[in-house]
Amino acid sequence: MIGVNAGHGTSGGSSVKTLCHPDGSAKTTGGSTAAGATKATAVSGGMTFADGASESSVTLRMAQILRDKLLAAGYDVLMVRDGSDVQLDNVARTVICNNVADCHISLHWDGDGLNYDKGSFYISVPDGVKGMEPVASHWTQHNALGASLVDGLRAQGCKINGGGSMSIDLTQTSYSTIPSVDMELGNACSNHSDETLNIQAEGLLHGINAYYGR
């Protein structure tokens, strides 16, 4: 069972806060929420692509394309969001995946403000939280899944940013008890046509197959 989480898409989510870590400790790195904060935005609104498309609409389209490929390959799929608005914060999305899915893949494009497409990467687990449960028991799985997904994208000819990962302390990974990763599939300048999304979804499928030895 693959948990496919189309990032963003929660009306009003940016005005609500949730704990960054289950134990109430502070974030160890910056990101959309600064290092040292104990609470983060429940669900941010996401960025806007150069052509005006919202990130939430593109992540949903990507989730739908990936879902169809996974189902055709024999996987079961949990669609965390299957419409324009789902009232689930990032903690709830993670807990649902923990309870139902065998892994959790969250789909995003980076809001970095750059004027060029920097390529895809996954968010790796920073050293500062590797000793905190449940991260301590699962961070190697998170990073292994992310690396496998990046390898799958690279094999499809997708552009990869740097070494393929960036270390950020995320709410998602701090609550995850199954292999869990935030995939950043580009940024505001990235092509997000169905043709491109299909190629990226094929890469993610290859990465999932490799992770599970299929």
C-alpha positions in Angstrom: 0.0 0.0 0.0 1.6 3.2 -1.2 0.5 6.4 0.5 0.5 9.2 -2.1 0.2 12.6 -0.5 -0.4 15.5 -2.9 1.2 18.4 -1.0 -0.8 21.4 0.2 -4.5 21.8 -0.7 -6.0 22.5 2.7 -8.1 25.7 2.8 -7.2 27.7 5.9 -4.2 25.5 6.7 -1.8 28.3 6.8 -3.6 30.0 9.7 -3.3 26.9 12.0 -0.2 25.6 13.8 0.8 22.1 14.8 3.8 20.8 16.8 6.9 20.4 14.8 7.9 17.3 16.8 5.8 14.9 18.8 7.7 15.7 21.9 7.3 19.4 21.5 11.0 20.1 20.9 12.3 22.8 18.6 13.1 22.4 14.9 16.8 21.8 14.3 17.0 23.3 10.8 15.2 26.0 8.8 12.8 25.5 6.0 9.3 26.9 5.6 9.4 27.2 9.4 12.6 28.6 11.0 15.0 26.6 13.2 14.2 26.9 16.9 10.4 27.0 16.3 8.3 24.5 18.2 5.2 24.9 16.0 4.8 25.0 12.3 2.1 25.9 9.8 -0.4 23.0 9.7 -0.5 23.1 5.8 1.1 25.9 3.9 -0.6 27.2 0.8 2.3 26.3 -1.5 3.9 28.3 -4.2 2.8 29.5 -7.7 4.4 28.3 -10.9 5.8 30.7 -13.4 2.8 30.2 -15.6 0.4 30.9 -12.8 -0.6 27.3 -11.8 -0.9 26.6 -8.1 1.4 24.0 -6.6 -1.5 22.3 -5.0 -3.2 21.7 -8.4 0.0 20.3 -9.9 0.7 18.0 -6.9 -2.8 16.7 -7.2 -2.4 16.0 -10.9 0.9 14.3 -10.2 -0.7 12.2 -7.5 -3.4 11.1 -9.9 -0.9 10.1 -12.6 1.3 8.3 -10.1 -1.7 6.5 -8.6 -2.7 5.1 -12.0 0.8 3.8 -12.7 1.0 2.2 -9.2 -2.4 0.5 -9.6 -1.4 -0.8 -13.1 1.8 -2.2 -11.5 -0.1 -4.1 -8.9 0.2 -1.8 -5.9 -2.6 -0.6 -3.6 -2.8 3.1 -3.2 -3.9 5.4 -0.4 -4.7 8.9 -1.9 -4.3 11.2 1.0 -5.8 14.0 -1.1 -8.1 13.3 -4.1 -9.7 16.8 -4.5 -8.8 20.5 -4.3 -9.4 20.7 -0.6 -8.8 18.1 2.1 -9.1 19.2 5.8 -6.1 17.3 7.0 -3.0 18.9 8.5 0.5 17.5 7.9 0.5 15.6 11.1 -2.9 14.0 10.3 -1.7 13.1 6.8 1.3 11.4 8.3 -0.6 9.5 11.0 -3.1 8.2 8.4 -0.3 6.9 6.3 1.4 5.4 9.4 -1.8 3.4 10.1 -2.8 2.4 6.6 0.1 2.5 4.2 3.5 0.7 3.9 5.3 3.9 2.8 4.4 7.6 2.5 5.5 9.7 -0.5 4.6 13.4 -0.3 4.7 15.3 -3.6 6.0 18.9 -3.9 7.7 21.5 -6.0 10.2 23.8 -4.2 9.3 27.5 -3.7 12.9 28.6 -3.9 12.4 31.8 -5.9 14.9 30.8 -8.5 14.5 31.8 -12.2 15.6 28.4 -13.6 14.6 24.8 -13.1 17.0 23.3 -10.6 15.6 19.7 -10.8 14.3 17.1 -8.4 15.6 16.1 -5.0 14.3 14.5 -1.7 14.3 15.9 1.8 16.8 13.9 3.8 16.7 13.6 7.6 19.1 16.0 9.4 21.5 14.8 12.1 19.8 16.9 14.7 16.7 14.7 14.9 18.2 11.2 14.2 18.2 10.5 18.0 14.6 11.5 18.5 11.8 8.8 18.3 10.2 7.8 16.1 12.8 9.3 13.8 15.7 7.3 15.4 14.0 4.0 14.5 13.1 4.9 10.9 15.4 7.6 9.5 17.5 5.1 7.5 14.3 3.9 5.8 13.2 7.4 5.0 16.6 8.3 3.4 16.8 4.9 1.6 13.3 5.4 0.0 14.2 9.0 -1.0 17.5 7.9 -2.6 15.7 5.1 -4.5 13.1 7.5 -5.8 15.8 9.9 -7.0 17.6 7.0 -8.7 14.4 6.2 -10.5 13.9 9.7 -11.7 17.6 9.9 -12.9 17.1 6.7 -14.9 14.2 8.3 -16.7 16.4 11.3 -17.7 14.9 13.7 -15.2 17.1 16.6 -14.0 18.4 16.0 -10.5 19.4 18.8 -8.2 23.0 18.4 -6.9 23.4 15.1 -5.1 19.7 14.5 -5.1 18.9 15.4 -1.5 18.6 18.3 0.9 18.6 18.0 4.7 15.6 19.6 6.4 13.8 18.9 9.6 10.2 18.2 8.5 7.0 17.7 10.5 6.2 14.7 8.2 9.4 12.8 8.9 9.4 13.6 12.6 6.0 11.8 13.0 6.5 9.0 10.5 6.7 5.3 11.6 6.9 3.9 8.0 9.3 4.8 5.2 8.4 8.3 4.5 9.8 11.0 2.2 9.1 14.5 0.8 9.9 14.5 -2.9 10.6 17.9 -4.4 10.0 17.4 -8.2 11.4 20.8 -9.3 10.5 24.4 -8.7 8.4 27.2 -10.0 10.3 27.2 -13.4 9.8 23.4 -13.9 7.8 22.1 -16.8 4.6 20.5 -15.3 2.8 19.3 -18.5 1.2 15.9 -18.4 4.0 14.6 -20.6 6.6 15.7 -18.1 4.6 14.5 -15.1 4.2 11.1 -16.7 7.9 10.8 -17.1 8.5 11.7 -13.5 5.8 9.4 -12.3 7.4 6.5 -14.3 10.7 7.4 -12.5 9.0 7.3 -9.1 7.5 4.0 -9.9 10.9 2.6 -10.9 12.2 3.9 -7.6 9.4 2.3 -5.6 9.9 -1.0 -7.4 13.7 -0.9 -6.6 13.0 -0.1 -3.0 10.7 -3.1 -2.6 12.9 -5.4 -4.7 10.4 -5.7 -7.5 
